[in-house]
Amino acid sequence: MTALLDTDGPRTAVGAPPPAVRRRGTLRERFPGLALPALVWYAVFMIGPVVAMFVIAFLSWPGMLTTPTPAGLDNFARVLTDETFWTATANSAVQIVVGLPVMIALAFLLAFYAVQKPRGHRVLRYLLFIPALISAPATAMVFYAMLNPDGLVNGFLRPLGLEGNEWLADPATALGAIIAVELWSGIGYSAVLIASRLDGVEGEIVQAARLDGAGDWRLAWRVYWPIAQDFIGVVAMLQFLSMLFNSAQTVLLLTQGGPENATTTLAYLIYRKAFVETDLGYSQAVGVVLFVIGLAGMWAIRRLLRATH
């Protein structure tokens, strides 16, 4: 091949095309379809509130009708030395460490049962959605009727010779009652989501496991769980965020953080500081802490339940 020698540059082949010139794409090429409106919406309504939370956390703002002033790190110093904050942190930790594994395990077993297609399995999937269709105030009313001293639970225990209890007013049982409400609300919804993934497990894999002598228990945890583990991790992250950030409504409706802060969670503490005590800077400092805990928790769940097949 004949080549030309350029005294001012490298050797190039005769007839070779000139090097491509890098050019910036048009706005439509860089954000195809509806990407640009979606990104604008995300930046304004998703990232914007997060930025505002961080800004308010560094302000002294004792009420909506007052002018905020810079506070530096004072709000975070107050948070870290506040006994109520550490009580709320411990309550949130118990709520998640106890409630989340129970919720995911029971939801997976319900989903496994549903995909075996027992009689009425289609109706079962609709029934599992019922807790998600009931509003939080209605749910709280149902559980209050069950757990108050003259409620259904004590009415069932007393004929059996067992002592009743003030479940929502006893510091030893109040947080457990809140966890029970969240389990009832979340297990069925999670089961339907997980079942939608388990439906995609190939029948040949299931038949091969059956031929190898796998029973239902082994089939569930040794075949279905590893295949769906990555998706189960996504469901676990959604429920983790729900328990971490949305517990305030259940606490507000049933116990208002009592008795003796036994049910005060981080989410409820943010509500109380912002809307009851009007200490907006402190509330958003707790919000920043909760934001970091949320990120760390999602990372941990993702690492623990990542795909292994």
NUMITOR-171295 format. One line per field, with one value per residue (C-alpha): x, y, z; residue in one letter. Coordinates in nm, 3 decimals. Example, Ala and Ser with C-alpha at 12.3 -4.5 7.8 and 13.67 -1.06 7.14 Angstrom:
2
u	1.230  1.367
v	-0.450  -0.106
w	0.780  0.714
rest	A  S
//
This chain:
309
u	0.000  0.134  0.164  0.241  0.478  0.370  0.667  0.446  0.251  0.217  0.215  -0.137  -0.263  -0.361  -0.734  -0.793  -1.093  -1.013  -1.045  -1.397  -1.466  -1.628  -1.936  -2.185  -2.521  -2.836  -3.065  -3.300  -3.013  -2.880  -3.228  -3.433  -3.807  -3.960  -3.637  -3.595  -3.939  -3.893  -3.550  -3.681  -3.969  -3.727  -3.490  -3.764  -3.988  -3.743  -3.398  -3.533  -3.693  -3.379  -3.168  -3.420  -3.401  -3.023  -3.049  -3.313  -3.106  -2.846  -3.100  -3.257  -3.624  -3.867  -4.182  -4.321  -4.410  -4.062  -3.750  -3.489  -3.132  -2.812  -2.742  -2.436  -2.398  -2.600  -2.902  -2.689  -2.520  -2.861  -2.978  -2.675  -2.711  -3.089  -3.196  -3.527  -3.339  -3.145  -3.464  -3.629  -3.324  -3.340  -3.714  -3.666  -3.384  -3.601  -3.888  -3.676  -3.451  -3.752  -4.027  -3.855  -3.716  -4.050  -4.239  -4.018  -4.004  -4.383  -4.449  -4.217  -4.391  -4.732  -4.604  -4.463  -4.799  -4.980  -4.758  -4.831  -5.178  -5.396  -5.772  -5.880  -5.528  -5.655  -5.896  -5.614  -5.403  -5.685  -5.741  -5.374  -5.421  -5.698  -5.472  -5.324  -5.677  -5.763  -5.666  -5.429  -5.701  -5.931  -5.648  -5.564  -5.927  -5.943  -5.629  -5.740  -6.060  -5.854  -5.583  -5.759  -5.819  -6.179  -6.087  -6.102  -5.759  -5.825  -6.177  -6.025  -5.758  -5.971  -6.194  -5.873  -5.766  -5.496  -5.447  -5.531  -5.306  -5.318  -5.125  -5.094  -5.037  -4.774  -4.413  -4.323  -4.581  -4.664  -4.382  -4.465  -4.823  -4.699  -4.483  -4.784  -4.988  -4.712  -4.675  -5.048  -5.038  -4.730  -4.713  -4.993  -4.882  -4.523  -4.645  -4.827  -4.515  -4.291  -4.541  -4.525  -4.153  -4.190  -4.435  -4.139  -3.941  -3.911  -4.117  -3.826  -3.623  -3.910  -3.968  -3.598  -3.597  -3.905  -3.739  -3.440  -3.673  -3.712  -4.013  -4.200  -3.971  -3.652  -3.808  -3.904  -3.569  -3.324  -3.484  -3.733  -3.552  -3.210  -3.375  -3.594  -3.347  -3.257  -3.623  -3.697  -3.417  -3.604  -3.925  -3.727  -3.585  -3.934  -4.067  -3.756  -3.817  -4.187  -4.118  -3.843  -4.020  -4.394  -4.423  -4.518  -4.882  -4.934  -4.765  -4.961  -5.296  -5.242  -4.997  -4.861  -4.515  -4.605  -4.608  -4.286  -4.152  -4.173  -4.313  -4.140  -3.963  -3.735  -4.012  -4.255  -3.988  -3.951  -4.327  -4.345  -4.054  -4.176  -4.554  -4.606  -4.301  -4.233  -3.858  -3.804  -3.424  -3.403  -3.663  -3.472  -3.144  -3.314  -3.435  -3.075  -2.980  -3.278  -3.177  -2.828  -2.971  -3.202  -2.913  -2.703  -2.995  -3.069  -2.701  -2.691  -3.008  -2.882  -2.554  -2.728  -2.994  -2.812  -2.846  -2.646  -2.733
v	0.000  0.338  0.584  0.951  1.091  1.417  1.598  1.779  1.482  1.104  0.869  0.814  0.580  0.713  0.756  0.720  0.924  1.229  1.188  1.238  1.577  1.562  1.773  1.843  1.678  1.880  1.907  1.649  1.404  1.440  1.409  1.189  1.150  1.277  1.259  1.636  1.709  1.410  1.531  1.883  1.745  1.526  1.816  2.053  1.822  1.553  1.705  2.048  1.938  1.747  2.058  2.263  2.013  2.050  2.430  2.450  2.213  2.491  2.758  2.866  2.884  2.883  2.909  2.966  3.329  3.420  3.506  3.228  3.305  3.106  2.848  2.669  2.327  2.417  2.211  1.900  1.955  1.974  1.661  1.455  1.557  1.509  1.197  1.190  1.164  0.860  0.700  0.758  0.613  0.300  0.263  0.298  0.044  -0.210  -0.139  -0.220  -0.496  -0.687  -0.590  -0.592  -0.951  -1.085  -0.895  -1.013  -1.375  -1.402  -1.217  -1.457  -1.764  -1.623  -1.551  -1.905  -2.047  -1.832  -1.940  -2.307  -2.218  -2.369  -2.354  -1.992  -1.854  -1.572  -1.458  -1.488  -1.235  -0.984  -1.049  -0.984  -0.631  -0.547  -0.390  -0.157  -0.038  0.068  0.420  0.480  0.632  0.336  0.093  0.277  0.263  -0.113  -0.178  0.059  -0.140  -0.457  -0.336  -0.105  -0.249  -0.349  -0.452  -0.775  -0.906  -0.883  -1.013  -1.322  -1.372  -1.338  -1.642  -1.843  -1.739  -1.503  -1.154  -0.874  -0.576  -0.210  -0.285  0.073  0.229  -0.016  0.086  -0.284  -0.359  -0.027  -0.042  -0.405  -0.298  -0.036  -0.299  -0.533  -0.263  -0.213  -0.588  -0.622  -0.333  -0.443  -0.823  -0.878  -0.601  -0.730  -1.087  -0.984  -0.808  -1.105  -1.348  -1.155  -1.239  -1.599  -1.656  -1.612  -1.909  -2.167  -2.481  -2.704  -2.585  -2.662  -3.005  -3.090  -2.993  -3.207  -3.504  -3.458  -3.500  -3.135  -3.071  -2.743  -2.595  -2.678  -2.572  -2.236  -2.146  -2.330  -2.269  -1.982  -1.758  -1.747  -1.684  -1.401  -1.268  -0.955  -0.858  -0.942  -0.698  -0.424  -0.504  -0.506  -0.162  -0.025  -0.162  -0.041  0.312  0.287  0.173  0.431  0.736  0.663  0.535  0.886  0.851  0.523  0.658  0.984  0.807  0.542  0.659  1.009  0.883  0.758  0.618  0.780  0.810  0.431  0.465  0.787  0.705  0.931  1.005  1.099  1.310  1.514  1.570  1.668  1.910  2.073  2.097  2.076  2.246  2.458  2.397  2.369  2.375  2.091  1.887  1.910  1.826  1.501  1.474  1.487  1.210  1.005  1.069  0.930  0.629  0.565  0.567  0.339  0.100  0.073  0.007  -0.266  -0.435  -0.419  -0.581  -0.848  -0.940  -0.891  -1.153  -1.474  -1.674
w	0.000  -0.104  0.180  0.197  0.451  0.599  0.739  0.992  1.121  1.142  0.841  0.692  0.424  0.080  0.056  0.431  0.552  0.759  1.134  1.266  1.411  1.756  1.768  2.041  1.980  1.957  2.258  2.105  2.045  2.399  2.560  2.323  2.349  2.671  2.870  2.904  3.060  3.292  3.399  3.461  3.667  3.866  3.932  4.048  4.250  4.368  4.398  4.492  4.822  4.917  4.863  5.062  5.348  5.367  5.356  5.632  5.850  5.881  5.978  6.303  6.208  6.504  6.293  5.945  6.022  6.149  5.952  5.956  6.057  5.998  6.267  6.131  6.290  6.601  6.494  6.443  6.779  6.946  6.765  6.869  7.235  7.251  7.439  7.250  6.920  7.036  7.169  6.832  6.655  6.870  6.806  6.430  6.441  6.624  6.388  6.082  6.218  6.353  6.112  5.773  5.777  5.906  5.636  5.349  5.468  5.512  5.186  5.001  5.149  5.055  4.704  4.676  4.781  4.524  4.233  4.309  4.177  4.448  4.410  4.422  4.369  4.146  4.417  4.672  4.484  4.496  4.865  4.938  4.804  5.054  5.322  5.058  4.969  5.325  5.430  5.720  5.947  5.884  5.955  6.277  6.384  6.325  6.528  6.803  6.832  6.858  7.098  7.344  7.696  7.607  7.252  7.058  7.159  7.533  7.475  7.315  7.583  7.897  7.835  7.796  8.144  8.015  8.149  7.908  7.851  7.753  7.435  7.308  7.651  7.779  7.692  7.664  7.392  7.220  6.964  6.889  6.818  6.570  6.398  6.380  6.202  5.944  5.889  5.828  5.582  5.388  5.371  5.119  4.884  4.892  4.831  4.514  4.383  4.460  4.308  3.980  3.968  4.080  3.795  3.560  3.699  3.421  3.466  3.361  3.660  3.897  3.744  3.769  4.137  4.197  4.027  4.257  4.553  4.653  4.875  4.897  5.162  4.973  4.643  4.791  4.949  4.723  4.383  4.385  4.635  4.456  4.118  4.249  4.506  4.314  4.270  4.634  4.720  4.534  4.725  5.052  4.972  4.903  5.231  5.417  5.293  5.378  5.734  5.781  5.639  5.663  6.019  6.139  6.030  6.217  6.531  6.513  6.478  6.748  7.015  6.932  7.021  7.368  7.617  7.738  7.378  7.346  6.991  6.885  6.559  6.358  6.108  6.384  6.557  6.237  6.228  6.597  6.580  6.259  6.310  6.687  6.836  6.520  6.540  6.166  6.167  6.418  6.230  5.903  6.077  6.182  5.823  5.698  5.941  5.821  5.460  5.525  5.710  5.415  5.167  5.388  5.438  5.067  4.994  5.262  5.133  4.777  4.880  5.086  4.830  4.503  4.232  4.291  3.979
rest	M  T  A  L  L  D  T  D  G  P  R  T  A  V  G  A  P  P  P  A  V  R  R  R  G  T  L  R  E  R  F  P  G  L  A  L  P  A  L  V  W  Y  A  V  F  M  I  G  P  V  V  A  M  F  V  I  A  F  L  S  W  P  G  M  L  T  T  P  T  P  A  G  L  D  N  F  A  R  V  L  T  D  E  T  F  W  T  A  T  A  N  S  A  V  Q  I  V  V  G  L  P  V  M  I  A  L  A  F  L  L  A  F  Y  A  V  Q  K  P  R  G  H  R  V  L  R  Y  L  L  F  I  P  A  L  I  S  A  P  A  T  A  M  V  F  Y  A  M  L  N  P  D  G  L  V  N  G  F  L  R  P  L  G  L  E  G  N  E  W  L  A  D  P  A  T  A  L  G  A  I  I  A  V  E  L  W  S  G  I  G  Y  S  A  V  L  I  A  S  R  L  D  G  V  E  G  E  I  V  Q  A  A  R  L  D  G  A  G  D  W  R  L  A  W  R  V  Y  W  P  I  A  Q  D  F  I  G  V  V  A  M  L  Q  F  L  S  M  L  F  N  S  A  Q  T  V  L  L  L  T  Q  G  G  P  E  N  A  T  T  T  L  A  Y  L  I  Y  R  K  A  F  V  E  T  D  L  G  Y  S  Q  A  V  G  V  V  L  F  V  I  G  L  A  G  M  W  A  I  R  R  L  L  R  A  T  H
//
